[in-house]
Amino acid sequence: MELVFRLVCNGELSLARVLRKNILDKVDQKKLLRCANSDQPLAARGVAARPGTLHDFHSHEIAEQLTLLDAELFYKIEIPEVLLWAKEQNEEKSPNLTQFTEHFNNMSYWVRSIIMLQEKAQDRERLLLKFIKIMKHLRKLNNFNSYLAILSALDSAPIRRLEWQKQTSEGLAEYCTLIDSSSSFRAYRAALSEVEPPCIPYLGLILQDLTFVHLGNPDYIDGKVNFSKRWQQFNILDSMRCFQQAHYDIRRNDDIINFFNDFSDHLAEEALWELSLKIKPRNITRRKTDREEKT
C-alpha cells in the first residue's frame, strides 16, 4: 500500500518497517496467494466484480454506508488497545483495533479490484470518478478513514501507472493534498482540529504519533515517572476518545451493505499487477518510441 506506507514512513525507515508489518499489512496472505496463483481467468477467481452495479447507488448514499460500517468498528476500539499497540503490536491484546485495520485494508483492495476488473478503459475511468465523488461526500461526513482507504487504492501503483484523462488525474491530485506528508501532515491535522464531531479519524497517524512518543521518550527520568511522556500520550488518546463519544445518525441501507459484502471480494496485489500489466505492458511506451524513430 504505497500511499499508506508513505504516511506511516514519513522518513523514519525503522519505524515504518514496524508499522507497515504490524499495522497496515494485515491482509490475509494465504487468500491473496491462492487468488494470484490460480490458473482460472481473473474474473472467475471468486472475485465478484459486479461491473456497473456501483453506479446504481448515489455517491452520498455509499459514503454514508461506508461511514456507518467504519463507525460501528471505531466505537468498539478500547483506548488501552491503542496504547498497547503502540508499544507491543500485539493482535490478541488489541482485537478491535486489529479488526478496524483489516477493514481498512480490505476496503482499499476491494476498490482497486472493482476498478481493475473493468475491461474497458472508459468503464475504469467512470468508476475512478465515482470513487472520487464518494470521497467528496466522505470528507463532508468527516470520515477520514474511508477517505484514506479509497485514496490509497486510487493512488496505488497498479492503478496510478495506467493512462487516465488529464482532468481525472488533476482531480485525484487535489484530494491527495489533504494527506500530504510534508510538514508532519499539517493539512490533515489542521482539518482534523476544525471538524465538528462526529468524526472518524485516520488511526494510522494516531498510532504513528503514539509510537514516536513511546520510542522517543523514556518511561522514567532519574528514577521518576516521565510525566511529559504520559501527558503527550494522554493528549493523543483523548482526542480519539472525544470522537468516539459523538455518534452518527445514519440509517442502514441493506442493499448497499450487501453489495459491499464485507469487502471480501478482492484480488491480491499480485493479481492486480497482472491485470495492470495486461492493460498496459511495461515496455509499451518504449515500443511506441522505437516505431516513431524508424518512421
N, C-alpha and C positions, 0 to 999 in steps of 0.2 A: 504494500500500500504506500505508493510513493509520497503522496501528499501528507498522509498521517505520519509517515516516517520523518518527513521534514519538520512537521510541527513538534514532534517529540524530541527530535535530534537537536535542532537549533544550535548546532556547532559542538554539542557535547557528545562525542562519539561513544565514550564508555557508558554513559547514562542511556544513550539511545539504544545500545545493544540490549541493555536490561529491559527497558520499557517496550521495545519492539518485540522482544521474545516473549515477555511475560504479560504484556498488557494488550498490545494491538495485533498480535498474530495468533489469535485463539481459534482460527478456522480449523475445522476437522480435517486433518491432512489425509487420513485414510479415505474419506469420502471423495476428496478432491482428486487423489491419485487414481482411484478407480475410474472416475469420470474421464480423467485426462488420458489414461492408458487404454480406454475402451476402443475396440475396432468398429463400433457402431458409428453411424453418422452422428454428427454433433447434436442435431436437433432431436435425435432419438435416444440420447443418453440419460433418460429420466429427467430431463430438464424441460419444464413447461414454459415455452417462450410466450405463449398466448399473444401472438402478434396482433397489434391494434387494439386489444382489449383495454389497455390502459387509457386510451382516448375516450372510452365510454364514460369516464368519470371526470368531473370538473377538477381542475388543479387544486382549488381551495379545499375541496372535499377530501382529496387524497392527503393533502398536508395536515388536515385535521385528524385523520385516522392514524397517520404516522405519529402525530403528537400524542394521541390517545395511547397508543402502544408504548411509546417512549415513557410517558408519564407513569403508566402502570408499573413499569420496571424501575424507574427512577425513584419513586416513592418507597419502594421496598428496601432500598440500599440503606444499611445502618452506617452511621458516621464512623464507628470504630472500624468497620470493614475497610474504609478508605484509608484511614491512618495506618492500619496494619499492612495494607497492600504496599504502601509507600516504603515500608520497612522490610517486608518479607516476601512479597509477591506470592502469597500462598492462596491457591484457589479454594481450598477447603475452609479457610478462615474468612474468605470473602466471597461466598457463593452468589449473593445478589449482585455484587459488583461484576463478578465474572459473567453472569448471565447478561447483564446490561452491555458489557463489552462484546460478547459474542453476537448479541442482537445487532449492534453497530456494524460489525464485520459482515454478517450475513446480509444485511440490508445493502451494504456497499457492493458486495459481489452480485447480488440479485440485480441491482441497477445496471452494472456492467454487462451481465449476461443478457438481460432483456433487450439491451441496445445491440449488442454484438450478434445476436441471433437473427437479426433482421437481414434478409438477403439483399434488399435494395438500398442504395445509398440514401435515397430520399426518405425511406422509412426510418433509417437510423438517425438521420438529421431531425426528422419530425419528433422522434422520441427524445432526443437530446434536448430539443427546445421545450418539450413538455416537462422534462425534469427541471429545467431552468425556471420555468413558471412555478413549479411546485416549490422550489427553493425560495422564490419570492414570497410565497404565502407562509412558508416556514419561518422566514425572518419576521414577518408580521406577528406570528404566534410566539416569537421568542424561543423557538425550538432550534437551538444551535447544534444539538446532537444529530438529528436527521439531516439538517442543513449540511453539516460536515461529512456525514456518511455519503450523501449524494454527491457532494463536491469532490470527495476523494475518488469516487467512481468515475466521474466525468473527466477528472484530471489524471486518471491512471494512464500509464504508458500505452497499453494496448488500444485505448480509445483516443488518446491525445495525438498519437502518431498518424491517425487517419486524416484524410482530407475533409475539411468542413468549410462551409460558407464563411466568408470573412466576418459577416455580422454575427454569426453564431459564435465564432472564436472570441470576438470582442465582447460579446455579451457574457460569456463564461469568465473571461478575464476580469470583468467588472466585479463579479461575485467573489473572485479569489482575493480581492483586495482586503476583504474583511478579516481574513485569517493570514495575512502577510506576516511571516515570522520575523521580519526585521523589527528592531526596537522592542524586542520581547513581546510581540503580538499587541502592540499599542492600540491598534484599531479595534481589535476584538475586545480587549479589556475595557476600552472606553465605551464601546457599545453595551457591554455587559453591565457596566456601572450605572448606565442610564435607563435600563429596562425597568418596566413596572411588572412585578410578578403577576401571573405565573410565568415561569421561565424554566427551560431545561438547558443547563449549560453544557459545554463540551467537557466531559470528565477527564479527557486525556491531558488537558492543560492543568487541571486541578491536581492530578496525580504527578505531573511533571513538577509543579511548584512545590508540592509536599516532598517529593524526592530530593529536589535541590536543597530544601531546608534541612532535611534529615541527613543528607550526606555532607553538607557544607557546614554543619554546626554540631559541636559535641553535646552530649546529653548533660555533662557536668563540667563545670569550670572551677578548678581548685577545690574539688570535692563537693561543690554546691550545685544544686539544680540550675540548669541554664534556662532561666525564665524567659529570656529573649527568644530562644528557640520555641518554647512552648507557646508564647504569645503569637508568633508567626504562624504556627500550626493552627492555633485557635481561629485566627482571622480567616484563614483559607477555608477551614471546615465550617465556620459559622455562616459564611456566605452561601455555601451549599445547603446548609440546614434551613436558611431563610427561604430559599427557592422551593424546598420540599414542603414547606408549610402552606404555600399557595397552590390551590388545585385548579385545573382546567374544567370548564363546563362544556364538554363535548359529548354529543350523543353518538353512540356506537352505530356504525354502518356495516352490517354483516356482509353485504355484497363486496365492499372494498376489502374488509378484513380477510374474507375468504380468498379473494384474489391474491392478496399478499402471501397467504399460505405459510406464514412464519418465515418468509424469505428463504425457505429451504430449497427451492428450485433454482439453483445457480451452478454455473460452471466453475471449474478450478482455474487457477491462474494460468496453468499450462495450456488448458483448452482455450482460454481467452486469447492467449498469444497465438495459438494455432489458427484461430479464426481471424485475428488481426493480420497475420502474415498471408493468409489466403486472400483476404480482401486487398491488401497492399503489400506485395513481396518487398523484402528489404532492398533489393537491387533494382527496383522499378525505375527510380529516378536516374540511376547510372545508365541503364539501358536506353532510356529516352535521350540522354545527353550524347551517348555514343552514336545513336542514329542521326541526331541533328548534326554532329560533326562530319559524318560521312556524306550527308547531303549538301 
